Amino acid sequence: MKDLNIIIITGLSGSGKSTAMSALEDAGYYCVDNMPVLLFPKFLDLPLKSSPGIIGLAFVMDLREKEFITTYPSVFRDLTDKGYVFQIIFLEADEKVLIRRFSQTRRQHPLNAGATLIESIRLERSLLAGIRDQADKIIDTSLYDVRTLKSIIKSMAEKNADTESMRINILSFGFKYGIPQDADLVMDVRFLRNPYFVPELKDFSGLNPEVRRYVLEDPDFPAFLEKYIGLIDFLIPRYAREGKRYLTVSVGCTGGRHRSVTVAELLLEHLRQNEAKVTVTHRDIGMEEPENRETP
């Protein structure tokens, strides 16, 4: 766990902690809301490192837990002594903004025990002053809408993570077996000439050099590949900019064995040049044992 990015989100109620947690989830973090601080060290002992797709851990801790203020100093100090490194992000907002947000959502302040909303907000700000002073990053969300705050948190997460680029899976398939349900983009290459009708090529797949050569020699292939790769290169950075962490690019032919496999392999070779985190899956190449390879 010590080599994972660990972020603690805390701050004033109504300042956007749930939005921040959502942004970190989108960025690939495993998130836990309202984590009891005494359970924090035990959670870090769990074998989550082996879970696929997790690039970090994020925990929301605040005054919803009654013992938070009295227990967090010793717990954080002990974890630091054991070699854990974590970042504390403190969210706050102007008093008038917090009052408006509580009025809009009609939520009750967690410290509201007979006190007015203003009194509860001021008491919480006072109680959290100590952890605010320890925070690595203080964000005033008074002027931020949900989208802006998510963008700020996502940008911070990417700076902390080693995996800034989007994960891309190229998937070849056969239309006769159905379009993949998880496909983000689908390209139909059935317009290319089909090696299936060439007796000496029929029993081989698009991984075979002769089958590949046959597909590449289609008169329409060069123009198609140039335009298709150009489209993919155009879309990938724009999807990443919008916060997309995973992209499945599907290429289909009739049976998913020849043309789609060839095109998927060529797309893989192109994306590897940009060091993209890319995998290729040939779903229907053999039906019984689909081939799956990942870039080094």
C-alpha positions in Angstrom: 0.0 0.0 0.0 2.9 2.4 0.7 3.6 2.8 -3.0 0.0 3.9 -3.8 -1.0 7.5 -3.9 -3.1 8.2 -0.8 -5.3 11.2 -0.5 -7.4 12.4 2.5 -10.3 14.7 1.7 -11.6 16.8 4.6 -13.1 20.2 5.2 -16.3 22.0 5.8 -19.7 20.4 5.3 -21.1 21.7 2.0 -17.7 22.6 0.5 -17.8 19.8 -2.2 -16.1 16.8 -0.6 -18.5 14.4 -2.4 -17.7 16.0 -5.7 -14.0 15.7 -5.0 -14.4 12.0 -4.2 -16.4 11.5 -7.4 -13.6 13.1 -9.4 -11.0 10.9 -7.8 -13.1 7.8 -8.6 -13.2 8.9 -12.2 -9.4 9.3 -12.1 -8.9 5.6 -11.0 -8.8 6.0 -7.2 -10.5 3.6 -4.8 -12.6 5.9 -2.7 -14.2 5.5 0.8 -16.6 8.1 2.2 -16.8 8.8 5.9 -13.9 6.6 6.8 -13.6 6.1 10.6 -10.1 7.4 11.4 -9.3 4.4 13.7 -10.0 2.0 10.8 -7.8 3.9 8.5 -4.6 2.0 9.4 -6.4 -1.4 9.2 -7.8 -0.5 5.7 -4.3 0.2 4.5 -3.3 -3.4 5.4 -5.8 -4.8 2.9 -4.4 -6.3 -0.3 -6.0 -3.7 -2.7 -2.8 -3.3 -4.6 -3.7 -6.4 -6.6 -7.0 -5.0 -7.7 -6.9 -3.9 -11.4 -7.2 -0.3 -12.3 -6.5 1.2 -8.9 -3.9 4.0 -9.1 -4.5 5.3 -5.6 -6.7 5.5 -2.5 -8.9 8.4 -1.4 -10.7 8.8 1.9 -13.2 11.4 3.0 -12.9 12.1 6.8 -14.7 14.8 8.6 -16.8 15.7 11.6 -19.5 13.2 10.8 -17.3 10.9 12.9 -17.6 12.2 16.4 -14.1 11.1 17.4 -12.3 12.5 14.3 -10.9 15.6 15.9 -9.5 13.8 18.9 -8.1 10.7 17.1 -6.7 11.8 13.8 -3.5 13.5 15.1 -2.1 10.3 16.7 -3.3 8.0 13.8 -1.7 10.2 11.1 1.5 10.5 13.1 1.8 6.8 13.6 1.2 6.1 9.9 3.8 8.7 8.9 6.3 7.1 11.3 5.6 3.7 9.5 6.5 5.2 6.2 3.1 6.0 4.8 2.9 9.2 2.7 -0.5 10.8 2.2 -1.8 14.1 0.9 -4.4 16.1 2.8 -6.8 18.2 0.7 -8.9 20.6 2.7 -12.1 22.1 1.1 -13.8 25.2 2.4 -16.1 27.9 1.2 -17.4 31.3 2.2 -20.1 31.3 5.0 -22.7 32.8 2.7 -22.1 30.2 0.1 -22.4 27.4 2.5 -25.6 28.7 3.9 -27.0 28.9 0.3 -25.9 25.4 -0.5 -27.5 24.0 2.6 -30.7 25.9 1.8 -30.7 24.5 -1.8 -30.1 20.9 -0.8 -32.2 21.1 2.5 -29.6 19.0 4.2 -29.0 19.2 7.9 -25.6 20.3 9.1 -23.8 17.4 10.9 -23.2 19.6 14.0 -26.8 20.9 14.1 -27.9 19.9 17.6 -30.2 22.7 18.4 -27.8 25.4 17.1 -28.5 27.6 14.1 -26.9 26.8 10.8 -24.6 29.8 11.1 -23.5 28.6 14.5 -22.9 25.1 13.2 -20.8 26.3 10.3 -18.6 28.5 12.5 -18.2 25.8 15.1 -17.1 23.3 12.4 -14.6 25.8 11.0 -13.1 26.3 14.4 -12.9 22.6 15.2 -11.2 21.9 11.8 -8.6 24.7 12.1 -5.9 22.3 13.2 -6.2 19.9 10.3 -6.6 22.8 7.9 -3.1 24.1 9.1 -1.7 20.6 8.3 -3.3 20.4 4.8 -1.1 20.1 1.8 -3.7 21.8 -0.4 -6.5 24.2 0.6 -9.3 24.7 -2.0 -11.9 27.5 -1.6 -14.8 26.2 -3.6 -17.0 29.3 -3.2 -16.8 30.3 -6.9 -16.7 26.8 -8.3 -19.5 24.8 -9.9 -19.4 21.0 -9.8 -17.7 20.6 -13.2 -14.9 23.1 -12.3 -14.2 21.5 -9.0 -14.0 18.1 -10.6 -11.6 19.4 -13.2 -9.3 20.8 -10.5 -9.3 17.6 -8.4 -8.8 15.5 -11.5 -5.8 17.6 -12.6 -4.3 17.2 -9.1 -4.8 13.4 -9.2 -3.1 13.1 -12.6 -0.1 15.0 -11.3 0.2 12.6 -8.4 -0.3 9.5 -10.5 2.1 7.6 -12.8 -0.7 6.8 -15.2 -1.7 10.0 -16.8 -2.6 8.5 -20.2 -5.9 6.9 -20.9 -6.2 3.1 -21.0 -7.2 2.0 -24.4 -8.5 -1.5 -25.4 -8.7 -2.3 -29.1 -11.2 -5.1 -29.7 -11.7 -7.0 -32.9 -15.0 -8.9 -33.3 -17.4 -10.5 -35.7 -20.8 -8.9 -36.3 -22.3 -12.3 -36.6 -21.6 -12.8 -32.9 -22.9 -9.4 -31.8 -21.5 -5.9 -31.3 -19.5 -5.7 -28.0 -21.6 -4.0 -25.3 -18.7 -2.1 -23.8 -17.6 -0.5 -27.1 -17.1 3.2 -27.2 -16.3 3.4 -30.9 -17.2 0.8 -33.5 -15.7 0.6 -37.0 -17.2 -1.7 -39.6 -14.5 -3.0 -42.0 -16.8 -5.4 -43.9 -16.3 -3.2 -47.0 -12.7 -4.6 -47.4 -12.3 -7.7 -49.5 -12.6 -10.9 -47.4 -9.8 -13.4 -47.1 -12.4 -16.0 -46.1 -13.2 -16.6 -49.7 -9.6 -17.3 -50.6 -9.1 -21.1 -50.0 -5.5 -20.9 -49.0 -6.2 -18.0 -46.5 -9.6 -19.1 -45.1 -8.2 -21.2 -42.2 -5.7 -18.5 -41.1 -6.4 -15.4 -39.0 -5.5 -11.8 -39.5 -2.3 -12.5 -37.5 -1.0 -14.5 -40.5 1.4 -12.4 -42.7 -0.3 -13.6 -45.9 -3.8 -12.7 -44.7 -2.5 -9.3 -43.5 -0.9 -8.7 -46.9 -4.1 -9.6 -48.7 -6.1 -7.1 -46.6 -3.5 -4.4 -47.0 -3.5 -4.8 -50.8 -7.2 -3.9 -51.0 -7.3 -0.7 -53.2 -9.4 1.1 -50.6 -7.2 0.1 -47.6 -4.5 2.9 -47.7 -7.0 5.7 -47.8 -9.2 4.1 -45.2 -6.4 3.5 -42.7 -5.1 7.0 -43.0 -8.5 8.5 -42.3 -9.3 6.0 -39.5 -6.0 6.5 -37.7 -6.4 10.3 -38.2 -9.8 10.1 -36.5 -8.5 8.0 -33.6 -5.6 10.4 -33.1 -8.0 13.3 -33.1 -10.4 11.8 -30.6 -8.1 10.3 -27.9 -6.7 13.6 -26.4 -10.2 15.0 -26.4 -11.7 12.1 -24.6 -8.8 12.3 -22.1 -9.4 16.0 -21.6 -13.0 15.3 -20.7 -11.9 12.8 -18.0 -12.4 9.5 -19.8 -10.0 6.9 -18.3 -10.9 3.9 -20.4 -11.6 3.7 -24.1 -12.7 0.6 -26.0 -12.1 0.9 -29.8 -13.9 -1.9 -31.6 -13.3 -3.1 -35.1 -15.7 -5.5 -36.7 -15.9 -7.7 -39.8 -18.2 -10.6 -40.5 -16.7 -13.3 -38.4 -14.0 -11.4 -36.5 -11.2 -13.6 -37.7 -9.5 -11.8 -40.7 -10.1 -8.2 -41.6 -10.9 -6.8 -38.2 -7.9 -8.6 -36.6 -5.6 -7.1 -39.2 -6.9 -3.6 -38.7 -6.8 -3.9 -34.9 -3.2 -5.0 -35.0 -2.3 -2.1 -37.3 -4.0 0.3 -34.9 -2.2 -1.2 -32.0 1.2 -0.7 -33.7 0.3 2.9 -34.4 -0.7 3.7 -30.8 2.4 2.0 -29.4 4.5 4.6 -31.1 2.9 7.2 -28.8 3.5 4.9 -25.8 -0.2 4.7 -25.1 -1.4 2.3 -22.4 -3.1 0.0 -24.9 -4.2 -3.6 -25.0 -5.7 -5.6 -27.9 -8.3 -8.3 -27.7 -9.4 -10.5 -30.6 -12.7 -11.6 -29.2 -13.9 -13.9 -32.0 -10.6 -15.1 -33.6 -11.1 -18.6 -32.4 -14.3 -18.4 -30.3 -12.9 -21.0 -27.9 -9.6 -19.2 -27.0 -9.6 -15.5 -27.9 -6.2 -14.0 -28.1 -5.4 -11.2 -25.7 -2.0 -9.3 -25.6 -0.9 -6.3 -23.8 1.8 -3.8 -24.6 5.0 -4.0 -22.6 
